[in-house]
Amino acid sequence: MKRFEGQVAIVTGGAQGIGLGVAQRLGAEGASVVLLDQNGALASEREAELSGDGIEAMALQADVTDRQAVEGAVAKVLERFGRIDVLVTAAGITGATNIKTHEVDPDDFDRVMTLNVKGIFLCIRAVLPAMLKAGYGRIVNMASISGKDGNPGMLAYSTSKAAVIGLTKVIGKEYAETGITCNALAPAVIRTAMADGLPPEQLKLLTDKIPMKRIGEVEEVVHMIAFAASPECSFITGFTFDASGGRAVY
Ligand SMILES: NC(=O)c1ccc[n+]([C@@H]2O[C@H](COP(=O)([O-])OP(=O)(O)OC[C@H]3O[C@@H](n4cnc5c(N)ncnc54)[C@H](O)[C@@H]3O)[C@@H](O)[C@H]2O)c1
């Protein structure tokens, strides 16, 4: 029997990058996957591709910072599938980078914090009632090495990812006796559109810090996320897993 057979997984930011990789993997292992993304057109294209691969997929356009949109999307998932076993929160942005703190635009800081932190909170808040009712749930948040280490040039992003690590600890502990686990992953740079969008100086700085001296591939983080999203991850909660080519050894 496949690991996610009969399960339903919502993946935010599922239209591309790490989120899409997670959706493909969980789908290949039996899950019905919901691609919840701001980019509705791309999510629909991916839905068609996944369906072509024999995966039950559903694209939903929603901005994770919009409470009504998130709650409406979760209601649609429950209407169609009647359950939510897994939530992977991969929607995120870096905001402006390669700038020092005195150069950070406070509006950009707000934008990054709202999406990377409040967006995750809103999605988790929306799925928890169904998970509590079922007595089972796996929540996996995309944090970043920047939240553990603090990446110079990335104040807003690093601050937001440190918050994701903190939020993950609280939720892990609050629901520890309910069958729901909440963990995070803190990767170093991974080859996606997000990494492609970084200024070359910023990308070089981040790659140079990795002892393996290369950036990671989506598949290399998907393995860990799939474990944290699976029934096998039953005695680990509130934890932030590493995938940083040796950069974080703590
Ligand atoms: N790529 C990296 O180097 C790296 C490293 C560490 C952590 N991460 C984290 O992993 C996650 C995924 O990163 P990625 O590289 O795949 O990014 P990406 O830019 O390739 O994909 C992000 C997805 O999120 C969606 N999205 C953006 N804003 C949204 C919103 N408001 N509502 C709903 N969807 C929205 C986008 O449309 C896109 O499909 C992010 O949280 C990121 O911070 C990435």
The ligand as a MOL file (V3000), in Angstrom:
LIG
                    3D

  0  0  0     0  0            999 V3000
M  V30 BEGIN CTAB
M  V30 COUNTS 44 48 0 0 0
M  V30 BEGIN ATOM
M  V30 1 N 14.1860 27.9660 -3.1000 0
M  V30 2 C 14.9480 28.1740 -2.0250 0
M  V30 3 O 16.1510 28.4090 -2.1090 0
M  V30 4 C 14.3250 28.0470 -0.6520 0
M  V30 5 C 15.1820 27.8490 0.4390 0
M  V30 6 C 14.6450 27.7750 1.7160 0
M  V30 7 C 13.2780 27.8870 1.8790 0
M  V30 8 N 12.4690 28.0790 0.8040 0 CHG=1
M  V30 9 C 11.0480 28.2470 1.0520 0
M  V30 10 O 10.3300 27.2210 0.3860 0
M  V30 11 C 9.0600 27.7220 -0.0220 0
M  V30 12 C 8.8800 27.4730 -1.5190 0
M  V30 13 O 9.9140 28.1560 -2.2080 0
M  V30 14 P 10.1420 27.9950 -3.7760 0
M  V30 15 O 11.5780 28.2030 -4.0040 0
M  V30 16 O 9.4700 26.7860 -4.2700 0 CHG=-1
M  V30 17 O 9.3760 29.3110 -4.2990 0
M  V30 18 P 8.7340 29.6390 -5.7260 0
M  V30 19 O 8.8200 31.1220 -5.8470 0
M  V30 20 O 9.3100 28.7950 -6.7920 0
M  V30 21 O 7.1980 29.2060 -5.5200 0
M  V30 22 C 6.3830 29.8590 -4.5960 0
M  V30 23 C 4.9290 29.6030 -4.9470 0
M  V30 24 O 4.1500 30.3250 -3.9820 0
M  V30 25 C 3.0900 30.9640 -4.6530 0
M  V30 26 N 2.6660 32.1250 -3.8810 0
M  V30 27 C 3.3540 33.2880 -3.6950 0
M  V30 28 N 2.6240 34.1400 -2.9840 0
M  V30 29 C 1.4520 33.5230 -2.6840 0
M  V30 30 C 0.2900 33.9030 -1.9640 0
M  V30 31 N 0.1760 35.1110 -1.4090 0
M  V30 32 N -0.7130 32.9990 -1.8530 0
M  V30 33 C -0.6280 31.7770 -2.4340 0
M  V30 34 N 0.4470 31.3780 -3.1350 0
M  V30 35 C 1.4750 32.2350 -3.2590 0
M  V30 36 C 3.6730 31.3460 -6.0010 0
M  V30 37 O 2.6540 31.6180 -6.9700 0
M  V30 38 C 4.5170 30.1360 -6.3290 0
M  V30 39 O 3.7710 29.1430 -7.0200 0
M  V30 40 C 9.0440 29.2080 0.3650 0
M  V30 41 O 8.3920 29.3680 1.6090 0
M  V30 42 C 10.4960 29.5440 0.5010 0
M  V30 43 O 10.7090 30.6280 1.3760 0
M  V30 44 C 12.9650 28.1600 -0.4580 0
M  V30 END ATOM
M  V30 BEGIN BOND
M  V30 1 1 1 2
M  V30 2 2 2 3
M  V30 3 1 2 4
M  V30 4 1 4 5
M  V30 5 2 4 44
M  V30 6 2 5 6
M  V30 7 1 6 7
M  V30 8 2 7 8
M  V30 9 1 8 9
M  V30 10 1 8 44
M  V30 11 1 9 10
M  V30 12 1 9 42
M  V30 13 1 10 11
M  V30 14 1 11 12
M  V30 15 1 11 40
M  V30 16 1 12 13
M  V30 17 1 13 14
M  V30 18 2 14 15
M  V30 19 1 14 16
M  V30 20 1 14 17
M  V30 21 1 17 18
M  V30 22 2 18 19
M  V30 23 1 18 20
M  V30 24 1 18 21
M  V30 25 1 21 22
M  V30 26 1 22 23
M  V30 27 1 23 24
M  V30 28 1 23 38
M  V30 29 1 24 25
M  V30 30 1 25 26
M  V30 31 1 25 36
M  V30 32 1 26 27
M  V30 33 1 26 35
M  V30 34 2 27 28
M  V30 35 1 28 29
M  V30 36 1 29 30
M  V30 37 2 29 35
M  V30 38 1 30 31
M  V30 39 2 30 32
M  V30 40 1 32 33
M  V30 41 2 33 34
M  V30 42 1 34 35
M  V30 43 1 36 37
M  V30 44 1 36 38
M  V30 45 1 38 39
M  V30 46 1 40 41
M  V30 47 1 40 42
M  V30 48 1 42 43
M  V30 END BOND
M  V30 END CTAB
M  END
